[in-house]
Amino acid sequence: MFVRLGAAIAAITLVSGAALAEGKLTDPQIAHIAYTAGSIDIAAAKQAQTKATNKDVKAFADDMVRDHEAVNKQALDLVKKLNVTPEDNDTSKALSKAAADKLAELSKLSGAAYDKAYVANEVAYHKTVNGALETQLIPSASNAELKSLLQTGLKIFQGHEQHAEHVAAELK
């Protein structure tokens, strides 16, 4: 159950990797993928803010909302500055679908089971998104400002992964 979203994202990452190798993803598409990934984590964290019972899980969710909203705001400001319209694409659509399925699955859980499932998903999600940022999206971005924003996001999200791993270890 916990691995399903991570597996879906890993498959999407492989698909986007093939697209990148063929030069198919543009900066507007990369921006949309990154923004979508942040929005997905905001939605998951907002669900956790209402469903989580563990104080550390709730605090982690609060951090996710704050940080991902800040990075997404920077992304929106950048695309406006550059007069670029982010482009929806197969990768961002697949990410959104997998996330909606995962949120529905998590919504059926409660208490400690919810807390553990949410945090396990956050670990898997951040590992996958960080890997995609590091190996595919950042190297493929043409615009220096977009590349810089993605690099900043990667540093923040690597911290999220470590934080999620710590919370997960405490829940066992």
C-alpha positions in Angstrom: 0.0 0.0 0.0 2.7 2.5 1.0 4.9 1.7 -2.0 2.1 2.2 -4.6 2.6 6.0 -5.0 6.4 5.6 -5.0 6.2 2.9 -7.6 3.9 5.0 -9.7 6.3 8.0 -9.4 9.3 5.8 -10.2 7.6 4.6 -13.4 6.7 8.1 -14.3 10.3 9.2 -13.7 11.5 6.5 -16.1 8.9 7.7 -18.7 10.0 11.3 -18.3 13.6 10.1 -18.5 12.9 8.6 -21.9 11.2 11.8 -22.9 14.1 13.9 -21.7 16.6 11.7 -23.6 14.6 12.5 -26.7 14.5 16.2 -25.8 10.8 16.2 -25.4 10.4 18.1 -22.1 10.6 21.8 -22.3 11.3 24.3 -19.5 7.5 25.1 -19.3 6.8 21.3 -18.9 9.6 20.9 -16.3 8.2 23.9 -14.4 4.7 22.3 -14.5 6.1 18.9 -13.2 7.9 20.6 -10.4 4.9 22.7 -9.4 2.6 19.7 -9.6 5.0 17.7 -7.3 4.8 20.6 -4.8 1.0 20.8 -5.0 0.7 17.1 -4.5 2.7 17.3 -1.3 0.7 20.3 -0.1 -2.6 18.4 -0.6 -1.2 15.4 1.3 0.0 17.6 4.1 -3.3 19.4 4.4 -5.0 16.0 4.7 -2.5 15.0 7.4 -3.1 18.3 9.3 -6.7 17.1 9.8 -6.2 13.3 10.1 -2.9 12.8 11.9 -2.9 12.1 15.6 0.8 12.1 16.4 2.1 15.6 17.2 5.4 15.0 15.3 3.4 14.0 12.2 1.2 17.1 12.5 4.3 19.3 12.8 5.9 17.6 9.8 2.7 18.2 7.8 2.7 21.9 8.9 6.3 22.1 7.6 5.4 20.6 4.3 2.5 23.0 3.7 4.7 26.0 4.6 7.8 25.0 2.5 6.0 23.7 -0.6 3.7 26.7 -0.7 6.7 29.0 -0.5 8.6 27.1 -3.3 5.5 27.0 -5.5 5.0 30.7 -5.0 8.6 31.3 -6.1 7.9 29.1 -9.2 4.8 31.1 -10.1 6.6 34.3 -9.6 9.4 33.1 -11.9 7.2 31.9 -14.7 5.3 35.3 -14.6 8.7 37.1 -14.7 9.8 35.0 -17.6 6.4 35.3 -19.3 6.2 31.5 -19.6 3.1 29.4 -19.3 3.7 26.1 -17.5 2.6 23.2 -19.7 0.7 20.3 -18.5 2.1 17.0 -19.8 1.9 13.3 -19.4 4.2 13.2 -16.5 2.4 15.9 -14.5 -1.0 14.3 -15.3 0.3 10.8 -14.2 1.7 12.3 -11.0 -1.7 14.0 -10.2 -3.6 10.8 -10.9 -1.3 8.7 -8.7 -1.5 11.3 -5.9 -5.3 11.4 -6.0 -5.5 7.6 -5.7 -3.0 7.7 -2.8 -5.0 10.5 -1.0 -8.2 8.4 -1.3 -6.4 5.4 0.1 -5.0 7.4 3.0 -8.4 8.9 3.7 -9.7 5.5 4.7 -7.1 5.2 7.5 -7.1 6.7 10.9 -5.0 7.0 14.1 -1.6 5.4 14.2 -2.2 3.5 10.9 -2.8 6.8 9.1 0.2 8.5 10.7 2.5 5.6 9.7 1.1 5.4 6.1 1.3 9.2 5.6 4.9 9.4 6.8 6.0 6.3 4.8 4.5 7.8 1.7 6.3 11.1 2.4 9.7 9.2 2.6 9.0 7.4 -0.7 7.6 10.5 -2.4 10.6 12.7 -1.5 13.1 10.1 -2.5 11.5 9.8 -5.9 11.0 13.5 -6.5 14.5 14.3 -5.3 15.9 11.7 -7.6 14.0 13.1 -10.6 15.1 16.7 -9.7 18.7 15.7 -9.4 19.1 13.4 -12.3 16.5 14.6 -14.8 14.8 17.9 -14.3 17.7 20.1 -13.1 20.1 18.9 -15.8 17.4 19.3 -18.5 16.3 22.8 -17.6 17.6 25.4 -20.0 16.8 28.6 -18.2 19.4 29.4 -15.5 16.7 30.9 -13.1 14.5 27.8 -13.4 17.6 25.6 -12.8 18.5 27.6 -9.8 15.0 27.4 -8.3 15.0 23.7 -8.9 18.3 23.4 -7.1 17.0 25.4 -4.2 13.9 23.2 -4.1 16.1 20.1 -4.1 18.0 21.2 -1.1 14.8 21.9 0.8 13.2 18.6 -0.3 16.3 16.6 0.7 15.8 18.1 4.2 12.1 17.0 4.0 13.2 13.4 3.1 15.5 13.3 6.2 12.8 14.8 8.4 10.3 12.2 7.2 12.7 9.4 7.8 13.3 10.7 11.3 9.5 10.9 12.0 9.0 7.4 10.5 11.7 6.0 12.8 10.0 7.5 15.8 6.7 6.0 14.9 7.9 2.4 14.9 
